């Protein structure tokens, strides 16, 4: 499943995702990964959550992002949840690519039983209608 946390910059999406990840850590069987485009929140997360600064890997588009996520899952089949904070900063893809990215993550989610929670810098009304059912309220 791919779920979205929406809101413009400064609305608390990152802190909400950090709280969700920390709270969920004890209830999952597998491993959790938190992807972000910097190291700003590395110490806010439970030490058991694998934190990855994606900028260190030089991704510049959604294809490279998908390859990165595939590699992440391929190297550790125990990954159960992946938090993606700041899709647009990580993959350099705007709302026009959001559906494509979600479609690719859906495939990975179904095939490898991984849940994705992703933040996007848009308000609820800016999200395409067919994706609104993925928004976490």
C-alpha positions in Angstrom: 0.0 0.0 0.0 1.2 3.5 -0.8 -0.2 6.3 1.5 0.3 10.0 1.3 0.9 12.7 3.9 0.0 16.0 2.3 0.6 19.7 3.1 2.8 22.6 2.0 6.2 23.2 3.5 6.1 24.0 7.2 2.9 22.2 8.0 4.4 19.5 10.1 4.5 16.5 7.6 8.0 15.4 8.6 7.3 15.5 12.3 4.1 13.6 11.8 5.9 10.9 9.8 8.6 10.6 12.4 5.9 10.2 15.1 4.2 7.6 13.0 7.4 5.7 12.4 8.4 5.7 16.0 5.0 4.6 17.2 4.7 1.8 14.6 8.2 0.4 15.2 7.1 -1.9 18.0 4.1 -3.3 16.1 5.9 -4.5 12.9 7.6 -7.8 12.4 10.1 -6.7 9.8 12.4 -3.7 9.4 11.6 0.0 8.7 13.4 2.5 6.6 13.1 6.3 6.6 14.3 8.1 3.4 15.0 11.8 3.5 17.0 14.3 1.4 19.2 15.4 4.3 20.4 14.3 7.8 18.2 16.8 9.7 16.1 14.2 11.6 18.4 11.3 12.1 18.3 11.6 15.9 14.5 12.1 16.1 13.9 8.5 14.9 14.0 5.3 17.0 17.5 3.8 16.7 16.1 0.6 15.1 14.8 2.6 12.1 17.3 2.6 9.2 17.7 6.2 8.2 19.0 7.0 4.7 20.1 10.4 3.4 19.2 10.0 -0.3 21.2 13.1 -1.3 24.3 11.0 -0.7 23.3 8.8 -3.6 22.9 11.5 -6.2 19.4 10.7 -7.5 18.1 13.2 -10.0 14.8 11.6 -11.3 12.0 9.2 -10.5 13.6 6.3 -12.4 16.7 6.5 -10.3 14.5 6.7 -7.2 12.7 3.6 -8.2 16.0 1.8 -8.8 17.1 2.9 -5.4 14.0 1.6 -3.7 14.2 -1.7 -5.6 17.8 -2.1 -4.5 16.8 -1.4 -0.9 14.2 -4.1 -1.0 16.4 -6.5 -2.9 19.2 -6.4 -0.3 16.8 -6.9 2.7 13.6 -8.9 2.3 12.6 -8.1 5.8 11.8 -4.4 5.0 8.1 -4.0 5.9 7.7 -0.2 5.9 9.4 2.6 4.0 8.8 6.3 4.9 9.7 8.7 2.1 10.0 12.3 3.3 10.1 14.8 0.6 9.6 12.9 -2.7 10.1 16.0 -4.8 13.5 16.7 -3.1 14.6 13.1 -3.4 13.4 12.3 -7.0 13.3 15.8 -8.4 9.8 14.9 -9.6 6.7 17.2 -9.3 3.1 16.4 -9.0 3.0 15.5 -12.7 5.1 12.4 -11.9 3.3 11.5 -8.7 0.9 9.0 -10.2 3.8 7.3 -12.0 5.9 7.0 -8.9 2.9 5.7 -6.9 2.1 3.1 -9.6 5.7 1.8 -9.4 5.6 1.7 -5.6 2.3 -0.1 -5.7 3.9 -2.8 -7.8 6.7 -3.2 -5.2 4.3 -3.0 -2.3 2.2 -5.9 -3.7 5.1 -8.0 -4.8 7.2 -7.7 -1.7 4.6 -6.9 1.0 6.1 -3.4 1.8 4.0 -0.4 2.9 5.1 3.0 1.7 4.2 6.3 3.5 5.2 9.3 1.5 5.0 13.1 2.1 4.2 15.4 -0.8 4.2 19.2 -0.7 0.6 19.8 -1.8 -2.6 20.4 0.0 -5.4 17.9 -0.3 -7.3 19.8 -3.0 -4.2 19.7 -5.2 -3.9 15.9 -5.2 -5.4 14.2 -8.3 -8.9 12.8 -7.6 -7.8 9.2 -8.2 -5.1 9.5 -5.5 -7.3 11.0 -2.8 -8.1 7.7 -1.2 -4.4 7.3 -0.4 -4.2 10.4 1.8 -3.7 9.8 5.5 -5.9 12.2 7.5 
